[in-house]
Amino acid sequence: MRTLRRWTLPLLSALVVGGVTIPSTGCVGPAFVSLGTAIDILPGGFVSVTVGTGRYFYHDGIFYRRYRRGYLVVPAPMGAVVPSPPPGYVTVMVERDPYAYSRGVFYTPWESRWRVVAAPPGAFVRVLPADAHGVRVSGVEYKEYAGVWYRPAIREGHRGWEVTEPPPAP
């Protein structure tokens, strides 16, 4: 089980302002903002998002839910519709379909906004979120993040990760 980390607004603001955006990787913002991080106050400029009966808050590619007296970073809910993909997203082509990708989340255009969709099988990304966890099966290091499995791959001379089925049981 993950240990929850709680950040107060002054610390979070300082880290977000000083955060690094790495557009070439599809990972945005400070590295500490991972699933399970708890904060006291939402960042300025968040938008409220409803998916089914669930209420979420979205800011720069990160989804939050109410948690105790604050908010918890949670996986992106499938079907969530947001105004735009996060800053620093990368475009990933799967067959002829473009997807916006950032921090382990895939988005497709929907009307004049963007919708969170399931990771398309075969999608290739250069970098996974830092809190993706790995498992070695038959000498191959698979990674899992927010329920999506990846295996190492090389495309056009670049090392990265390809969306795949869960690895076989050892």
TAVEN-V688810 format. One record per helix or strand of 2 or more residues. SS is the DSSP state (a for helix, b for strand). FROM is the first residue (numbers start at 1). TO is the last residue. Records with the same first field share a line. If there is no record, write none. Layout:
SS=FROM-TO / FROM-TO
This chain:
b=5-7 / 37-39 / 47-51 / 54-59 / 62-67 / 70-74 / 81-82 / 90-94 / 97-102 / 105-110 / 113-117 / 124-125 / 133-137 / 140-145 / 148-155 / 158-164
a=9-17
